Amino acid sequence: TAGCDDYHAKPVHFSKLVEQMEALLENVPEA
């Protein structure tokens, strides 16, 4: 799919985004 191709085209940016998302989730207390 086009979406998967976009991710593979920018593996570094995607990996960094994932790391940021995980960091935010860890800092946010569960509701």
PDB file of N, CA, C and O in Angstrom:
ATOM      1  N   THR A   1       0.841  -1.212   0.000  1.00  0.00           N
ATOM      2  CA  THR A   1       0.000   0.000   0.000  1.00  0.00           C
ATOM      3  C   THR A   1       0.865   1.246   0.000  1.00  0.00           C
ATOM      4  O   THR A   1       2.048   1.182   0.333  1.00  0.00           O
ATOM      5  N   ALA A   2       0.293   2.365  -0.365  1.00  0.00           N
ATOM      6  CA  ALA A   2       1.054   3.616  -0.416  1.00  0.00           C
ATOM      7  C   ALA A   2       1.529   3.993   0.987  1.00  0.00           C
ATOM      8  O   ALA A   2       2.634   4.509   1.154  1.00  0.00           O
ATOM      9  N   GLY A   3       0.694   3.735   1.991  1.00  0.00           N
ATOM     10  CA  GLY A   3       1.054   4.088   3.364  1.00  0.00           C
ATOM     11  C   GLY A   3       2.317   3.366   3.801  1.00  0.00           C
ATOM     12  O   GLY A   3       3.209   3.974   4.392  1.00  0.00           O
ATOM     13  N   CYS A   4       2.398   2.059   3.511  1.00  0.00           N
ATOM     14  CA  CYS A   4       3.581   1.289   3.898  1.00  0.00           C
ATOM     15  C   CYS A   4       4.805   1.807   3.148  1.00  0.00           C
ATOM     16  O   CYS A   4       5.887   1.916   3.724  1.00  0.00           O
ATOM     17  N   ASP A   5       4.637   2.126   1.872  1.00  0.00           N
ATOM     18  CA  ASP A   5       5.758   2.631   1.072  1.00  0.00           C
ATOM     19  C   ASP A   5       6.284   3.927   1.678  1.00  0.00           C
ATOM     20  O   ASP A   5       7.494   4.150   1.718  1.00  0.00           O
ATOM     21  N   ASP A   6       5.376   4.784   2.151  1.00  0.00           N
ATOM     22  CA  ASP A   6       5.794   6.058   2.731  1.00  0.00           C
ATOM     23  C   ASP A   6       6.653   5.801   3.972  1.00  0.00           C
ATOM     24  O   ASP A   6       7.666   6.469   4.178  1.00  0.00           O
ATOM     25  N   TYR A   7       6.247   4.836   4.795  1.00  0.00           N
ATOM     26  CA  TYR A   7       7.000   4.541   6.013  1.00  0.00           C
ATOM     27  C   TYR A   7       8.387   4.007   5.666  1.00  0.00           C
ATOM     28  O   TYR A   7       9.382   4.419   6.263  1.00  0.00           O
ATOM     29  N   HIS A   8       8.452   3.092   4.702  1.00  0.00           N
ATOM     30  CA  HIS A   8       9.738   2.501   4.320  1.00  0.00           C
ATOM     31  C   HIS A   8      10.649   3.559   3.698  1.00  0.00           C
ATOM     32  O   HIS A   8      11.873   3.457   3.782  1.00  0.00           O
ATOM     33  N   ALA A   9      10.053   4.563   3.080  1.00  0.00           N
ATOM     34  CA  ALA A   9      10.848   5.607   2.442  1.00  0.00           C
ATOM     35  C   ALA A   9      11.528   6.476   3.500  1.00  0.00           C
ATOM     36  O   ALA A   9      12.571   7.073   3.236  1.00  0.00           O
ATOM     37  N   LYS A  10      10.938   6.548   4.699  1.00  0.00           N
ATOM     38  CA  LYS A  10      11.515   7.373   5.766  1.00  0.00           C
ATOM     39  C   LYS A  10      11.612   6.565   7.057  1.00  0.00           C
ATOM     40  O   LYS A  10      10.922   6.875   8.028  1.00  0.00           O
ATOM     41  N   PRO A  11      12.455   5.538   7.084  1.00  0.00           N
ATOM     42  CA  PRO A  11      12.564   4.677   8.263  1.00  0.00           C
ATOM     43  C   PRO A  11      13.101   5.412   9.485  1.00  0.00           C
ATOM     44  O   PRO A  11      12.666   5.157  10.608  1.00  0.00           O
ATOM     45  N   VAL A  12      14.044   6.320   9.268  1.00  0.00           N
ATOM     46  CA  VAL A  12      14.647   7.046  10.386  1.00  0.00           C
ATOM     47  C   VAL A  12      13.622   7.961  11.039  1.00  0.00           C
ATOM     48  O   VAL A  12      13.475   7.960  12.261  1.00  0.00           O
ATOM     49  N   HIS A  13      12.904   8.750  10.220  1.00  0.00           N
ATOM     50  CA  HIS A  13      11.912   9.674  10.762  1.00  0.00           C
ATOM     51  C   HIS A  13      10.819   8.896  11.482  1.00  0.00           C
ATOM     52  O   HIS A  13      10.352   9.310  12.543  1.00  0.00           O
ATOM     53  N   PHE A  14      10.413   7.765  10.903  1.00  0.00           N
ATOM     54  CA  PHE A  14       9.347   6.967  11.506  1.00  0.00           C
ATOM     55  C   PHE A  14       9.790   6.394  12.847  1.00  0.00           C
ATOM     56  O   PHE A  14       9.031   6.414  13.816  1.00  0.00           O
ATOM     57  N   SER A  15      11.020   5.884  12.902  1.00  0.00           N
ATOM     58  CA  SER A  15      11.520   5.288  14.144  1.00  0.00           C
ATOM     59  C   SER A  15      11.601   6.348  15.236  1.00  0.00           C
ATOM     60  O   SER A  15      11.265   6.083  16.390  1.00  0.00           O
ATOM     61  N   LYS A  16      12.048   7.550  14.871  1.00  0.00           N
ATOM     62  CA  LYS A  16      12.141   8.628  15.858  1.00  0.00           C
ATOM     63  C   LYS A  16      10.749   9.008  16.342  1.00  0.00           C
ATOM     64  O   LYS A  16      10.554   9.290  17.524  1.00  0.00           O
ATOM     65  N   LEU A  17       9.779   9.017  15.428  1.00  0.00           N
ATOM     66  CA  LEU A  17       8.410   9.365  15.795  1.00  0.00           C
ATOM     67  C   LEU A  17       7.872   8.343  16.788  1.00  0.00           C
ATOM     68  O   LEU A  17       7.215   8.701  17.766  1.00  0.00           O
ATOM     69  N   VAL A  18       8.155   7.078  16.531  1.00  0.00           N
ATOM     70  CA  VAL A  18       7.694   6.009  17.430  1.00  0.00           C
ATOM     71  C   VAL A  18       8.306   6.194  18.813  1.00  0.00           C
ATOM     72  O   VAL A  18       7.624   6.039  19.825  1.00  0.00           O
ATOM     73  N   GLU A  19       9.591   6.524  18.853  1.00  0.00           N
ATOM     74  CA  GLU A  19      10.265   6.710  20.143  1.00  0.00           C
ATOM     75  C   GLU A  19       9.620   7.857  20.911  1.00  0.00           C
ATOM     76  O   GLU A  19       9.414   7.758  22.120  1.00  0.00           O
ATOM     77  N   GLN A  20       9.299   8.954  20.206  1.00  0.00           N
ATOM     78  CA  GLN A  20       8.672  10.099  20.860  1.00  0.00           C
ATOM     79  C   GLN A  20       7.291   9.720  21.381  1.00  0.00           C
ATOM     80  O   GLN A  20       6.913  10.108  22.486  1.00  0.00           O
ATOM     81  N   MET A  21       6.536   8.957  20.582  1.00  0.00           N
ATOM     82  CA  MET A  21       5.196   8.547  20.996  1.00  0.00           C
ATOM     83  C   MET A  21       5.281   7.697  22.260  1.00  0.00           C
ATOM     84  O   MET A  21       4.511   7.899  23.199  1.00  0.00           O
ATOM     85  N   GLU A  22       6.220   6.741  22.285  1.00  0.00           N
ATOM     86  CA  GLU A  22       6.368   5.866  23.450  1.00  0.00           C
ATOM     87  C   GLU A  22       6.756   6.683  24.676  1.00  0.00           C
ATOM     88  O   GLU A  22       6.259   6.429  25.773  1.00  0.00           O
ATOM     89  N   ALA A  23       7.641   7.663  24.497  1.00  0.00           N
ATOM     90  CA  ALA A  23       8.084   8.493  25.609  1.00  0.00           C
ATOM     91  C   ALA A  23       6.906   9.278  26.178  1.00  0.00           C
ATOM     92  O   ALA A  23       6.757   9.392  27.395  1.00  0.00           O
ATOM     93  N   LEU A  24       6.065   9.822  25.288  1.00  0.00           N
ATOM     94  CA  LEU A  24       4.908  10.590  25.744  1.00  0.00           C
ATOM     95  C   LEU A  24       3.937   9.686  26.497  1.00  0.00           C
ATOM     96  O   LEU A  24       3.394  10.074  27.531  1.00  0.00           O
ATOM     97  N   LEU A  25       3.720   8.481  25.976  1.00  0.00           N
ATOM     98  CA  LEU A  25       2.787   7.554  26.622  1.00  0.00           C
ATOM     99  C   LEU A  25       3.285   7.181  28.011  1.00  0.00           C
ATOM    100  O   LEU A  25       2.485   6.999  28.930  1.00  0.00           O
ATOM    101  N   GLU A  26       4.599   7.066  28.170  1.00  0.00           N
ATOM    102  CA  GLU A  26       5.153   6.701  29.475  1.00  0.00           C
ATOM    103  C   GLU A  26       4.956   7.835  30.477  1.00  0.00           C
ATOM    104  O   GLU A  26       4.730   7.587  31.661  1.00  0.00           O
ATOM    105  N   ASN A  27       5.040   9.079  30.003  1.00  0.00           N
ATOM    106  CA  ASN A  27       4.913  10.231  30.901  1.00  0.00           C
ATOM    107  C   ASN A  27       3.463  10.549  31.230  1.00  0.00           C
ATOM    108  O   ASN A  27       3.185  11.197  32.239  1.00  0.00           O
ATOM    109  N   VAL A  28       2.528  10.098  30.384  1.00  0.00           N
ATOM    110  CA  VAL A  28       1.111  10.410  30.618  1.00  0.00           C
ATOM    111  C   VAL A  28       0.481   9.380  31.551  1.00  0.00           C
ATOM    112  O   VAL A  28       0.500   8.185  31.253  1.00  0.00           O
ATOM    113  N   PRO A  29      -0.081   9.832  32.686  1.00  0.00           N
ATOM    114  CA  PRO A  29      -0.731   8.910  33.632  1.00  0.00           C
ATOM    115  C   PRO A  29      -1.999   8.321  33.034  1.00  0.00           C
ATOM    116  O   PRO A  29      -2.726   9.005  32.314  1.00  0.00           O
ATOM    117  N   GLU A  30      -2.265   7.055  33.332  1.00  0.00           N
ATOM    118  CA  GLU A  30      -3.460   6.411  32.778  1.00  0.00           C
ATOM    119  C   GLU A  30      -4.715   7.034  33.370  1.00  0.00           C
ATOM    120  O   GLU A  30      -4.790   7.263  34.577  1.00  0.00           O
ATOM    121  N   ALA A  31      -5.706   7.308  32.517  1.00  0.00           N
ATOM    122  CA  ALA A  31      -6.946   7.934  32.985  1.00  0.00           C
ATOM    123  C   ALA A  31      -7.741   6.921  33.813  1.00  0.00           C
ATOM    124  O   ALA A  31      -8.822   7.240  34.306  1.00  0.00           O
TER     125      ALA A  31
END
